[in-house]
Amino acid sequence: MKRIANTLLGCSLLALTACTGGQPAQTYQNPLPVEFGDPYVLHVKGDKYYMYGTGGAKNGFAAYSSTDLVNWKSEGQVYHASNENGWSDSTAAWGGAYWAPEVYAHNGKFYMFYSAQWKDNPGKELENFRIGVAVADKPTGPFIDMQSQPVFDPGYPIIDANVLFGEDGRMYLYYSRCCYKHPVESEVAEWAKQKGWFQEIEESWVYGVELKPDFSGTIGEPVLLLRPPVKMDDKQAEWESRSVTSKEVNRRWTEGSVAFKKGDTYYMMYSANYFGGKNYAVGYATAKSPLGPFTKAANNPVLQKDVEKGGVVTGTGHNSITYSPDGKEMFCVYHARTTATGDKRVVFIDRMNVSKDGKLTVEGPTTTPQQAPGGE
C-alpha cells in the first residue's frame, strides 16, 4: 500500500479565478493531493466531510477531513488492527490487506466496514479476506472492532463492503467475492484458452445480503447481483474483459460496488478489470429492489481512462458518492493514476448526474480547473 504524503502540497490545489463582477470564484483541480485507493467520503451534517481509503496507515486506516471537498486535512490513523477485538492477521500477504474502508453514521455512532486477512486460516490460503466492522464515537475514531471475528464467513474470500440503509429500516451489505480459486467458464475464457494465453479465467462477483440491525451478522443467504458477461456478444463484454483481451491477466473483476436509491430506482456502480492496471473502469446497473435483479446500463462504462483521447489518466475506479455542501450537486469520488503519479493511486472528485430518464453519467476524469462544489 502506498503511503500518504505528509503534507497537502501547500494549501491544496485550490485556485482563484475572476468571474462576473470581479468577484473571485473558487476552483479545484484533479488529482487531489491525497494518496488513497478506494476512497470513501462520509458527510457528517453540521460538521465536515471525512475521507477514508486504502493506504496511508500501517495495519489499519487513516482519514482526512474537509469542509468543502477541496481542501483536505490529515486526521492521522483512525483504526488500528491491534485493537482489543482485532481479528485480522497483519503478517499475512499484502500486509494484512487492510482495504476499502467505508464509514457510516448510525444511531449516534460511526461504523467502519472494511476488508482484511482473517487470522483463522487453517487451509493457509493466500487470499483469506473477510469483512469486519468497527465502531467509534467520532468519525476520527478510534475505531474498535465490534467483535473478534468478521461479520460473517461465506466460505470464500470477500472484499469491498458497501452498506445500503433501506427506507423501511432494513440494511443490506454488498461485497465482492474474490477471483481467487474461482475459475468460471465463459466464451471469453474459451477464446483466451484457444489463443494459448490462459488455461482458465478467474472472476470476482458482487453479492448482496441483508444485515442484522446491530451489524453482528447477516440474515438469509447472499444473492448474486453482478458478474462479468458469459457471452462475447454481450454489450458489456468488451469493456469488462479488457484485462483478459489485452493479455494483462487471467482474471475478470466485478468489485468496488456502491449502491444508492434515486426515485424508485436502485443504482449500483461497480468497477471492472485489473485494479492495478490501466483498464480499471466504472459501470453501473439498476434495479427496483435492493437485492435485484440488476440490469447493466447501455452507456457503460461511465468512467474510464482518457489516454486514448490525449489525456493522462488511467486506472479509474472504486468510487464512492457524495454531495456538495449545499446538497445540490452529486460527486463521484474515485482513485486513478496519472502519467505524473505513476503507480500511486490518487483521489479524483468529479461531478456526476442522474437524468430524468434514469441515465447516470460522470463528468470525468478531469485534470483541468473545475468549479468548486457549491457551498451552503
N, C-alpha and C positions, 0 to 999 in steps of 0.2 A: 504494500500500500504506500502511496505517496505521502510525504509529509506536507503539512500546510505551511505556507510561508508565514514567518513570524510577524511580518508587517503587511499592511494592506496597500503597499505601493503609494505611500503618502496619504493623501486624503481620499483616495479611490479614483475611479475613472470618471467621476462626476465632472461635467463641463458646464460652462455658462455660455449661452448664445443669445444674441439680440433677438427680440421679437417685436411685434407691432406695438408702437407707443414707446419704444426704447426700454421697456422693462425686460429684465433678464428672464430667460426660461431655462429650466434645468434639463439637461440631457444626460444619458449614460451610454456606455459603450461596452459591448461584449468582447472578450470574456471578462467576467468579474474577477477580481483578484482573490479568488478562493479556490484552493486545490482540493475539491471534493469529487468523488464519484457518487452516483446515485443520490443526488441532492433532494432533500425533502424540506419544505417550508411550512411551518406552523405559524398562523397569525393568531396571537392572543389579543382579543379585542380590549381596547383600553390600555394596552401595554405595547408590545413590539412584535416584529416578525422574528422567528428563530429558525435557523437553518442547521440541519443535521446531515451527515453523509458518511460515506466510506472514506477512511483515511484521516490523517491529522491527529491520531492518538494511538498509543501503544496499548494493545489489549483492551480496546474499548472504543469510545466515540467522543468526538469533540462537537462544539456548537459555535455558531456565530449569531449575533443579533443585529437588527436594523429597524429603523423607524420608517424607511422609505423604499426598501427593496434595492437600493443602490449602494449606500454606504454601510459596510458590514464591520462589526467589531467582534474580535475573538472573545469567546466566553470560556475558553480552555476545555479541558476534558470533563465531560459530564457523566460518563458511565465508565466504570472500571470492572473488568471481568472478575477481579478478585474479591468482589463484594461478598458478604456473608452467605448469600444464596446462589453464588455463581455456579453454573452447571456446565460451562464450556471448557475446552481444552486449549489453552493458549500455546501449547507446544506442538499442536497439530499443524498440518500443512497450511500454507498461506498465513502463518502467524496466528492461527486460530480462526481465521476467516470472519472477522467482525465486519459484517457487510450490511448495507442498506437499512439504516435505522429510520423509523418513522415515529413521530411523537404526536399523541392525541390528547386534547384536554377533555376530561370526562369526570363529572361529579366532583369538581374541586381538586382533582388530582391530574397528574400528567403521566401518560403511559407510553413507554417506548417499546415498539415491536422491532425485532432485529434478527439477523441470521448469524450463526456461529457454528463451529465444530463441536459436536456433543462428545463429552468425555466417556460416555457409555458406548464403547465401540469394540465389542468382543470380536467382530469379524475383521478388525483393523482396516476398515475401509478408508481409502484416501479422501473421499468426499463423504463426510458424515454430518452434513449440515442439518440443523433443525432451527426452528423459530422459537425465540423466547420473548418474554415481556417483563419489563422492569418498570417500577413506579417511583415517582418523586412528587414532592410538594410544590416544586418550582420547575419551569421549563429548562432551567440551567442545572437541574439535579441537586444533589447526587441521586442518580437512578439506582435503585436496588431491585434485583430480581424478585418477582413475586413468589416464586417457588424454585426449588433446587433442581428443576428439570424443565425441558421445553414445554410449550403449550400442549403439544400432542406429538405422537410418533406415527406417521402414516406407513412406516416401513421402508421408506426411500428418502434420499437427501432432498431437502427443500430449502428455498431461499426467497428473498424479496417479498416480505409481508406487506400487505396493504389492507386497511380496515375500512369498511363502509358502515356508517351508522344509519340504519333504516328509519323511516318516518314513523314506523309502528313500534319502535323501541328495540327491534331485533338488530343484531350486529353480525357482520359477515367478514371472514378472513379470506383474503385471496393470496395465493402463493404460487411459486413455480417449482414443479418437480424438475430436478436437475437432469442434464443429459447423461450423467454418469451411469454406466451399465444399463442404458435404456435404448437399445437399438430398435429402430422402427422400420418396417417395410413400407416403401413408397416408390413411386415412379422415379423420383429424384435419386433415391438410394440405388435403384437398379441401374439407372443411367450412369451414375458415378462408378458403380462396380464394373459395368461393361467397358468403361473407358480405362479401367485399371487404376483408378485414382484411390478409391477407398473400398474396403471389403464390406463395411456397414456404415450406416449413418445413425448416430445417436441424437435424440431430440429431448428438449425440455417443453413441458406443457403447463398451462395455467389452470389451476383448480380453485374452487371456492367451497367454503364450508361455513356453517353457522357457528358463531362463537357463543359460549356461555356468558351470561350477563356480567359475571365477575372476571372474565378473561382467563379463568383457571383451566379451560379445556374447550372442546368443541362439541357440537350437537349433530348427530347424524353422520352420514358418510360424505366425504368430499365428492364434488361434482366436477367432471372435466368440462372446462369452459372454452379454452382456446388451444390450438395445436397447429403446427405447420401443415400446409396443404399436402394431400396424398397424391393428387394428380398434377402433372406438369402443365396441363392446360388451364388449371385454376388461375384466376386473375391475380391471386396473391402469391403464387408460386415463384415468380421471377424475383421479386424484391426480398421475399423471406428466405430464399435459398442461395443468396449471393455468397455466403461463406463456403458453400459446397461448390457452386458452379465456378467460383474463382480459384478453386483448388486450395483454399485457405486452411480448411479444417474439416474433419468428418462429423460435424455437428450442425444441427439447426436449432436455434433457440426461440422460445416464446417466454419472455420474462419481463420483470420490471413493470408489472401491471399497476395501474392506478384507476380506481373507479369513482364515478360521481353521477349524480342524477340531475338532469335538466328537463323541466317539464315533466312528462310522463315517461321519459326515456332514460335508461341507464347506459352510460358510456364507460367503456373500458379501453384505456390507452395501454399499449404494450410495446415492447422492444423486441426486435428480431435480429439475427445474425450475431457473429462473434463480438462479444463486448470489448475485446482488446484490439479489434481491427477497424478498418476504415468504413466497413459496410453497415455498422450498427445504425439502426434506423427505427422510427416510431410509426406505428399504425394505430387504428382504433376499431372497435366493434361496438354494436348496440344491442340492447335487449329491452324487454318490457318487465323483467323481474330480476332481482339481484343475482340469482343463480342461473340465468339464461333461459332459453338458448340465445347465445350471442351470434350476431351476423357481422362479419368483417365488412368494412366500408369500401366502396368502389374507388374512392380517391386516396387510398393508401399507396405509399407511405406519406404521412403528413409532415414528417421531419426527417431529413437525411443530409448526407454530405453535399457540399456545394463546389468541390474542386473541379468537377467537370464543367462548371459554369464560370470558371475563373476565380472561384473563392479559395479560402484557406482552411475550411472547417471539415473535419471528418469525425466519425465515431459518435454521432449524435444519439443520445438515448437515455434510458431510465429516468423518466421525468416525473415530476410532481406538479401540482396545480395550486395556484394561489391567486388572490385578487389584490388590486391596487388599494391604497389606503382609503380611498373614497368608495370602494366597493363596486365601481362601475366598469373596471377593466379586468379581464381574465388573463393570467400569465402562465406560460409553460416554463417550468424550471427544470433544466436538464444539464447533463455533462457532455462535453465534447473535447476534441483535441484540435489544435491549430498547427500550422507549419512552425510557428514560433514556440509553442509549448511542447512540441514533440510528443513523447509518450505520456506526459502529465495530463490527467483529466481535470478540466477546469469548468467552472459553472457559467452557464448562459441563462439569461432570462429574456424571453420573447413573448410578445402578445399572441394570444390565441382567441379564436371566436367559434361560436356555435350559431349558425344562421337559423333563421326562422324555419327553414325546411329540414333542420337537423344536421346539416353538414358541418363537420369540425375541421378547422384549418389552423395552422400555426404559421405566424409571420416570421419565419426564421429558417436557417440560422442567420443572424445578422452580426456584422462586425463593424458597422458604421454607426455614428451617433444616432441614438433614438430618443424620442421624447420620454422623459421620466414618467413613472407611474403617477396617475392623478392623486393629489393629496386630498385630505378630508376638508 
